[in-house]
Amino acid sequence: SQNFLGLAGSNYSGTNSLATNPANVVDTRQRIFINLAGAGIDFQNNYVRWNAPFSLFSFVTRTTPNKFRNADGSKVMWKPSYLNVSESGRDLSIYANGEAKGPAIGLDIKKWGLGLAVGVRYRFMNSLTKASDEIGKAIIKGTKSVELIGNNYVNEHGYLNSSFINEFYGSIGKVIVEEESKFIKIGATGKYFVSSNYNHIGSKNFEFTIIPNLNDNLRQDIELKNAQATLTDASSFNSLQASNFTSQMTELTGIGKGFGGELGIIYEYRPDFQEYTRNNNRKQFTNPTQNKYLYKIGFSLID
């Protein structure tokens, strides 16, 4: 859940834990880990919170109880109070991110204390930051809100960024210290990035007015005035279609491409290490199938 954060630090999650720390590639609980596909999303903001008497999950999956639906049960009877908007006056920030994890394989060579992994993942990152309160109201309440239509809002500001990236990676890790209660492992990841879709719109000062559409009474127009803004469109597409984003998953080339890297180290404190060791032919072995630490601390430099 939440973009894999629920399992990102686990020794049982194989290649799924590499995005937060490449040292996780070694001393996993498996010898071989194969990931076919996975997806995760996260949404964060400082402006609005869910305030409905039913869960957001039930609303998204259309399993909302019937008592909150219309007579024939076809849709939810929505109330403005279901979204609680902040009145703090702070700038608005919204982040909507996610990733699709494609094929990946991880190998943990226990006797050498060595871990290897290769894989691919596709990420999308979208953000609206340093945005005015009025922009937040237009997003949450909608442009058809009576209280917003016709007003001229001045001295507005905001920054919108959108990026879609395909990432091919290879990771290697090594156990460097395994002495009684002390355990340390390190890791590194090399990456190749490909992207054909990046957009940016930013402005420190503009005016806008929401006005009714003259040709369609169910639509509204947003009229911008006196905008001092920057615009970047690095995209190979001429129109907005779902295939623009899904086709990126299989691309090996793009408008933007390059290399990146990650480094990580993890320390584990194992006060009861002797409970996980066994002797075989007068040699001592550690049980690789169980976690042994009381606590662990990790540091990583990502992307």
N, C-alpha and C positions, 0 to 999 in steps of 0.2 A: 504494500500500500504506500501511498504518498511517494511516488517516484522511487520505489524500492528502498526507502529509508528504513522500513521495518525489518529488513533482512540484510542491509548493506554491511553491517559489522559482524555478521555471523560466520563462524568457521565452517558452517554447513551449507552455505549458499554458493560455493564454487565461484564461477566467473562473474556472478551477479554482484560480488562484493568488490570487484577491482576498480569500479568507478570512483570510489571514495579513498581507497588506499591500495596501491599495487603490491604492497607486502602481503596482502591477503591471498596471493597466488600460491603461497607455500604454507605447509602445515595445515592443510585443509583436512576435513574428516573423510574425504574420498581420495582414492588413487586416480580415478578418471572421472571427470565431470563433463557432461555434454548438455548444452543448452540449445534447444531448437528455436524457440521464440518466446518473447515476453513483452509486455507493455506496461508502462506506468506513467501517471500524470500527477501534477500537483498544481494547486491554485492558491495564491496568497495575496492578501490585500490588507490595507490599513483603514478601509473606508466603510465597508458594509459587512454585516454578519447575518447569518440565517436566523430568523426569529419565528418561523412557522411552527404550528403545532404538530407537524409531521417532519420526518427526516428529509434532508436533501437527497439522500440515496433513493428513497422511495419516490421522490418527485422525478428524478432523472430516469429511473427505471420504470416509471408509470405504474407503480404499485401503491400509490397513495390510497388510504382508506376511503370508502365510498361516501362517508359523511362529509368529506371535504370536496366532493365532486358535484357536478350539476345533476339534474334529474335523471338523465339517461346514462350517467357515469362516464361520459366520453372525455371530459376534461376537468381539471381542477378549478374550483372557484377561487381565483386569485385575489388577495387583498394586499394593498400597499404595505400594511403593517408586517407582512411576512419577511420583509427585508428591513433591518434596522440600520439606518444610515448614521454615520458619525457626524456630530455637529462641532467637532473640535476646531475646525477651520484650518487644519493642517493640509499640506499638499497631499494629493492622492497618489498612491503607488499600487499597481496591480501587476502580478507576475503569473503567467500561465505557461508552464513548461511541461515537457514530456519526452519520452523516448520509447523507441521500439528496439528491443534487443534481438538481433538475428542470431544465426548460427555461431556458436563458440564452443571451444573445447579447452579444458584445463587438465594438465597432468601434474601429479604430485609424486615425485620420486623420493619416497620416504628414507631409503637408506643413504641417499646423498644429501638430504635436507634441501632439495631443489624443487622449484615449481615453475612450470611453463604454461602459457595460455595464448591463444589467438582468437580473435572474434571480430564482430562488426556490430555497431549500433547506430541508430538514426535518431537525431535529437532535433526538437524544435523548441525555441526559446523566444517568448514574447513578453514585452514589458511596456507598461505605460507608467512613467515616473515624473515626479515634480509637476503634477498636473493640478490645475485649479479645482476648487470645490465645485464650481458650476459644471465643469466637464464631468465630474463624478455623478452629479445629479442627472445630467443628460443621459449617461450610460445606464444608471440604475432605474430611473423613473421613465426613461424613454422620451423620444422627441415629441410624442403625442401628449405629454403631460401639459395640462391647461396652464399650470403655474409657470411653465417655462416658455411657452409660445409667445412670440412678440417682444420679449425682453431683449435689450441690447447689452451684452456682457462685454466689458472692456478690461484691459490689462490682464488677459488670460495667458496661460503658459502651460506647456506640457511637452513630453518627449516620448515618442512611440518607436519601439524597435522590434524587428521581427527577423529571425534567422533560422534557417533549416540546414542542418549539417549532417553529412554521412561520415562516419568515423571508422577506420580500420585500425586495429590495435594488436600489439604483441607485448606480452608481459613476461618478466622473469623475476624470480625471487629466491632468496637463500636464507637458511637458518645460520646465523653467525655465532650465536651463543646459546648453549643448552647445558647449563651447569646447575644441577639441583633445582633450587627454587627460581632461578633466573633464566629467562628465555627471551631472545631477541631475534627478530627476522627483518630483512630488508627487501625491497622490491623496486622495480623500475618498469615503466611502460613507454613504448614508442608508438606514435600515432601518425596516421596519414588522414588529413581532412579534405573533404570535397564539398563544395556548396555552389548551387546555382540560384539561390534565392535569399537575398538579404534586402531589407528595406528599413529606412529611417526617416522620420519626420520629427522635427523639433522646432519649437518657437519659444522665445522669451516674452513675446508681446504680440497679441492679436485680439481682434474683436470678433464676436459671432452673435448671430441672431437666428432663432428657429422660426421659420415661417411656413404657413400651409402651402402645399403644392397646388398650383392652379389647375392642373389637369387630373389630379387624383386626390379626392378628399380623405383617403385613407393613408396618405403619405405626407411627409414634411420635408422641407429643404433646410439645410444649414448654410447660411450666408456668412462668409468670412470677409473681414475688412482689415485693412492696415496691418497685414501679417508680415512680420519680420521673422523669416523661418529658413531652415535648412532642409534639404530633401536629398536623399540618396536612394536610388533604385538600381540595385545590382541584381538583375533578374533576366533570365533568358526567355521569359514568358510574356506574351502580349495580352493575356486575359487571365482572370482569376478562376481557376478550375481546381477540383480536388486532385486531378492527375499531376498538377504542378508539384505537389508535395510528395505524393506517393511514388512518382517516378524517380525522385531523388534517391530513394533507398537502394537502387541498383546501379547508380552512376559511379563510374571510376574516374571521370573527369568532370570539370565544372568551371564556372567563371572564376571562382576562388578555390585555391587548393594550396596545401602546405603541410608542414610537419610540426608535431608537438611532442611533448614528453611529460612524464610524471615520475615523482620519487616518493617513497614512503618507508617508514620504519615503525615497528610495533614491538612494545615491551609487554611481557606477561609475567605476573608474579604467581608462582606455583608452590605454595607452602606445603602441600601434601603430595608432592611429586612422586614419592615412593609408593603411593597407592596405585600408580598407573604404570609401574615398571614390572617386568618379569624376566626371568633368566631362561636362556635356551642355549644349551651346549656351552655353559659357563660364560655366556655373553649376556649382557643386560640390554633389554629392549623396552621401549616406551610404547604403550598401547596407542595406536594412531587413531582409533575410532571414537575417542572421548575427549571432550574439553577438560583441561586440567587447571585452568587459572582461577584465582580468586578475583583478580581484576586485571585489566589490560589497558594500556595507554598507547595511542597511535598518533603519529604526525605525518602529514602528507602535503606535497606541493602538487596541485592538480592543474592540468591544461597549461 
